[in-house]
Amino acid sequence: MSTLQQQSEAEQYYQLGNKYRQQGDWQHAIECYNEAISLDPASPAVKAKQMLDNILSYRCKDMYNP
């Protein structure tokens, strides 16, 4: 697969990940972002995945368990 094809496929996975993220399906969004990153390490999916990782890693247990 050529570099251009990989970038195009990575862009498709990135866009699909964005759709999943907007629907609140974060697990599928992360899977799509990971696929995009594996195809193109310079993909904007890198920042999108970092954002989701930060959101998902934040959890204040005290706030949910009074």
N, C-alpha and C positions, 0 to 999 in steps of 0.2 A: 504494500500500500504506500502510495506516495505521501510526502509530507502535507501536500495540499489536501489530499483526501482525508488524512488524519485530522487536520485542523477543521475541515468541514464537518466531519463526524463528531468531533469534540464539541463544536458549536451546537450541533443538534442535541447532544446529551445535556449541554449546559442549559439550553432553552427548555428542554423537557424538565430538567431539575427545577428551573424557575417556576414552571407551571405547577409542579407538585408542591413546591414551597408555598405558593400563593393559595393552594387548596388546603394547606396545613398538613400535608402528608410529608413530614420531614424525613422519614426513613427512606422513602423512594427518592426524594430530592437528593439526599446524601449519596445514595447509590449512583444516581445519574452524574452528580458532580465528580465522584470518584472515577467513574468511567471516562469522563471528559478529561480529567487530570492525567489519567494514564495514557490517553491518546495525545494530549498536548499539555505538557507541564507549565506552559505559559498562559493557559486558559484563564479567563476571568472566573472560572469555577473554583479556582484556588481560594480567592477571597470570599466567594459565596459560601464555600464549605467551612472556612474559618469562622464566618459569621454564625452559621448554624451550630458549629461546635461550641462556640462561646455561649450561645443562647441555651443549648441543651446542657452544658456543664454547670450553668448557674442554677442553683436550687437552694433555697433557704428552707431547710426542713422545719425549723421553728415556725415559719409562717404558715405551713400547711398542717402542723400538728400542735395546736395550742395546748 
